[in-house]
Amino acid sequence: MRDFEQIIEELIKRQSVSFIGSVDECGFPNLKAMLPPRKRVGLKEFWFTTNTSSCRVTQYHINPKACVYFCDLQSFSGIQLIGTMEVLEDTLTKELIWREHDTMYYPRGITDPDYCVLKFSAHKGRYYEKFTSKEFPII
């Protein structure tokens, strides 16, 4: 399993774009491209920055079911992780993943009311490569 996890970890590290999914008020899936996660704990936790005013934040408040997807276009391989998304607005969490250049998105800094953190917790995954898929639990 360790080699398999390392392959997935490397795929994620190489990507400059990640995709997050949410469920809208009518039960339909919504997908959005994002910058790579700011913080990651293996395949279990992924932390992103976003605007508090975004529709995605509203959707996660109503329904925390979510997915995160990373793909490598050259090898046509990808990893989908299924789990839940939390919207975090406490100062400690916001400071944890803040970067100096974030002021271009959040001009008032860490205390900007339109700045929040999305914390994704994965429960299971599905890896695709070479016409084969493999599902696995996240422990």
C-alpha positions in Angstrom: 0.0 0.0 0.0 2.9 2.4 0.7 4.1 2.5 -2.9 0.5 3.1 -4.0 0.2 6.0 -1.5 3.5 7.4 -2.7 2.3 7.4 -6.3 -0.8 9.3 -5.4 1.1 11.7 -3.2 3.5 12.5 -6.0 0.6 13.1 -8.5 -1.0 15.6 -6.0 2.3 17.4 -5.4 2.9 17.9 -9.1 -0.4 19.6 -9.8 -0.8 23.4 -10.0 -4.6 23.1 -10.1 -7.0 21.2 -7.9 -10.8 20.8 -8.3 -13.3 20.8 -5.4 -16.9 19.6 -5.6 -19.9 20.6 -3.7 -23.7 19.9 -3.8 -26.1 22.7 -4.6 -29.5 23.4 -3.0 -31.2 21.2 -5.7 -28.9 18.3 -5.1 -26.7 18.8 -8.2 -22.9 18.5 -8.2 -20.9 21.7 -8.6 -17.2 21.7 -9.5 -14.7 24.5 -9.2 -11.0 24.8 -10.1 -8.8 26.0 -7.2 -5.2 26.6 -6.5 -3.4 23.7 -4.8 -4.1 23.1 -1.2 -2.1 25.3 1.2 -1.7 22.5 3.8 -2.1 18.8 3.5 -2.0 15.9 5.9 -1.3 12.9 3.8 -4.4 11.9 1.9 -6.7 12.7 4.9 -6.8 16.5 5.1 -6.6 19.3 2.6 -6.8 23.0 3.4 -7.7 25.7 0.9 -8.3 29.4 1.0 -11.5 31.0 -0.5 -13.9 33.9 -0.3 -16.4 33.7 2.5 -18.9 35.2 0.1 -18.5 32.4 -2.5 -21.4 30.2 -3.4 -19.3 27.2 -2.5 -19.1 28.3 1.1 -22.8 28.7 1.3 -23.2 25.2 -0.2 -20.8 23.6 2.3 -22.6 25.2 5.2 -25.8 23.5 4.0 -24.3 20.2 2.9 -20.7 19.4 3.8 -20.5 16.4 1.3 -17.6 17.2 -1.0 -14.9 15.8 -3.2 -11.4 16.9 -4.3 -9.9 15.9 -7.6 -6.3 16.0 -8.9 -5.3 15.0 -12.4 -2.2 14.6 -14.4 -2.9 15.5 -18.0 0.3 14.0 -19.4 -0.3 10.5 -18.0 -4.1 10.8 -18.0 -4.2 9.6 -14.4 -6.2 11.1 -11.5 -7.3 10.8 -7.9 -10.7 11.6 -6.6 -11.2 11.9 -2.8 -14.6 11.8 -1.3 -15.4 13.3 2.1 -16.6 16.4 3.9 -15.7 20.0 3.8 -15.7 22.4 6.8 -15.7 26.2 6.5 -13.3 27.6 9.1 -13.2 31.3 10.0 -11.3 31.3 13.3 -8.1 33.5 13.4 -5.8 30.7 14.4 -6.7 28.6 11.3 -6.6 31.5 9.0 -3.1 32.4 10.2 -2.0 28.8 9.8 -2.3 29.0 6.0 -2.0 32.7 5.3 0.6 33.9 2.8 1.8 37.4 2.3 0.6 37.7 -1.3 -2.9 36.8 -0.2 -3.6 40.5 0.3 -4.3 40.6 -3.5 -7.4 38.5 -2.8 -8.1 39.6 0.8 -7.0 43.2 1.0 -7.8 43.5 4.8 -5.4 40.7 5.6 -6.1 37.8 7.9 -9.0 39.6 9.5 -10.7 40.2 6.1 -14.3 39.1 6.6 -14.2 37.7 3.0 -11.3 35.3 3.8 -12.0 31.8 5.1 -10.4 28.4 5.1 -11.9 25.2 3.6 -10.8 22.0 5.4 -11.5 18.9 3.4 -11.4 15.5 5.3 -11.3 12.5 3.0 -13.1 9.2 3.8 -12.3 7.3 0.6 -10.5 7.6 -2.7 -10.6 6.4 -6.3 -7.4 6.3 -8.4 -7.4 6.1 -12.2 -4.4 5.2 -14.3 -3.9 3.2 -17.5 -7.6 2.2 -18.0 -7.9 0.9 -14.5 -9.6 2.3 -11.4 -8.9 1.4 -7.8 -11.0 2.4 -4.8 -9.5 2.5 -1.3 -10.5 3.8 2.2 -8.7 6.7 3.8 -7.7 5.7 7.3 
